[in-house]
Amino acid sequence: MDGIESGHHEIYLQPGEYLVAGPGCRIRTLLGSCVSIVLWHPKRQVGAMSHCLLPSRGRKARPDRSDARYLDEAFSLILGELAGLDVPLSGCQAKIFGGGNMFPEHARSDQMHIGRKNGDMARLLIEAAGIPTVSEHLFGVGYRTIVFDTGSGDVWVRQVSNAAGIEAGS
């Protein structure tokens, strides 16, 4: 994808951000061990995308406001915004991306890397919400660039191995 079609706005999500938008947006981000949950409602052409660093805060005290760096909190924020727009979850589709192992040479066989924990949490949250997952591109080695078109629901993915610097899939 070399350019933006006429009438499209491109938005880049930084780590810890999310966006809910109608048609006409392309949301782009770069994921390593982070995970992005993409929700899309085909009839309403409303989409949401997150860029989360960790599955949850765990036992840490929760402040007064949610933080989109954490999958569980970002997902809750997205669901709240969709409800505010009267977008029914029953018509949404989910896609999940990321969770790459950025340092496979340092992995211990007795520990699950953070990317795997992120991907597993995303799956649990989506399943608990009753939203069907229609696509996922998770795990492996290296980082991914993703681009989500809120009008069509299409997501383009390119995964690159950080060790070899070569494309691992698209």
LINNOR-V827344 format. One record per residue. N is the residue number from 0. RES is the residue in one letter. SS is DSSP state (2 for helix, 1 for strand, 0 for the rest). OMEGA is omega in whole degrees, -180 to 180 (* if undefined). Layout:
[[N/RES/SS/OMEGA] [N/RES/SS/OMEGA]]
This chain:
[[0/M/0/-174] [1/D/0/-177] [2/G/0/179] [3/I/0/178] [4/E/0/179] [5/S/0/178] [6/G/0/179] [7/H/0/174] [8/H/1/179] [9/E/1/-179] [10/I/1/178] [11/Y/1/178] [12/L/0/173] [13/Q/0/175] [14/P/0/179] [15/G/0/178] [16/E/0/173] [17/Y/1/180] [18/L/1/171] [19/V/1/-175] [20/A/1/175] [21/G/0/-178] [22/P/0/178] [23/G/0/178] [24/C/1/167] [25/R/1/-179] [26/I/1/-173] [27/R/1/174] [28/T/1/179] [29/L/1/-176] [30/L/1/169] [31/G/0/175] [32/S/0/177] [33/C/0/-180] [34/V/1/175] [35/S/1/171] [36/I/1/177] [37/V/1/174] [38/L/1/180] [39/W/1/176] [40/H/1/-174] [41/P/0/-177] [42/K/0/-179] [43/R/0/-176] [44/Q/0/175] [45/V/1/-179] [46/G/1/177] [47/A/1/178] [48/M/1/178] [49/S/1/172] [50/H/0/-172] [51/C/1/-176] [52/L/0/-174] [53/L/1/-179] [54/P/0/-179] [55/S/0/176] [56/R/0/-176] [57/G/0/-176] [58/R/0/180] [59/K/0/178] [60/A/0/180] [61/R/0/176] [62/P/0/-178] [63/D/0/-180] [64/R/0/-179] [65/S/0/-177] [66/D/0/-175] [67/A/0/173] [68/R/0/-177] [69/Y/1/-176] [70/L/2/-176] [71/D/2/-179] [72/E/2/178] [73/A/2/180] [74/F/2/178] [75/S/2/178] [76/L/2/179] [77/I/2/180] [78/L/2/177] [79/G/2/179] [80/E/2/178] [81/L/2/177] [82/A/2/178] [83/G/2/177] [84/L/0/-177] [85/D/0/176] [86/V/0/-178] [87/P/0/179] [88/L/2/-178] [89/S/2/179] [90/G/2/-178] [91/C/1/173] [92/Q/1/179] [93/A/1/172] [94/K/1/-177] [95/I/1/-177] [96/F/1/173] [97/G/1/180] [98/G/0/-179] [99/G/0/174] [100/N/1/-175] [101/M/0/-177] [102/F/0/-176] [103/P/2/-179] [104/E/2/180] [105/H/2/-176] [106/A/0/173] [107/R/0/-176] [108/S/0/-178] [109/D/0/-179] [110/Q/0/176] [111/M/0/180] [112/H/0/-174] [113/I/2/179] [114/G/2/178] [115/R/2/178] [116/K/2/179] [117/N/2/-180] [118/G/2/179] [119/D/2/179] [120/M/2/179] [121/A/2/179] [122/R/2/-180] [123/L/2/-179] [124/L/2/-178] [125/I/2/179] [126/E/2/-180] [127/A/2/179] [128/A/2/179] [129/G/0/-180] [130/I/0/179] [131/P/1/175] [132/T/1/-177] [133/V/1/-179] [134/S/1/171] [135/E/1/177] [136/H/1/-171] [137/L/1/168] [138/F/0/-173] [139/G/0/-178] [140/V/1/174] [141/G/0/-175] [142/Y/1/179] [143/R/1/165] [144/T/1/177] [145/I/1/177] [146/V/1/-178] [147/F/1/176] [148/D/1/-175] [149/T/0/179] [150/G/0/-177] [151/S/0/-175] [152/G/0/-180] [153/D/0/174] [154/V/1/176] [155/W/1/-177] [156/V/1/172] [157/R/1/179] [158/Q/1/-180] [159/V/1/176] [160/S/0/-180] [161/N/0/-179] [162/A/0/-176] [163/A/0/-179] [164/G/0/180] [165/I/0/-179] [166/E/1/-179] [167/A/1/-180] [168/G/1/178] [169/S/0/*]]
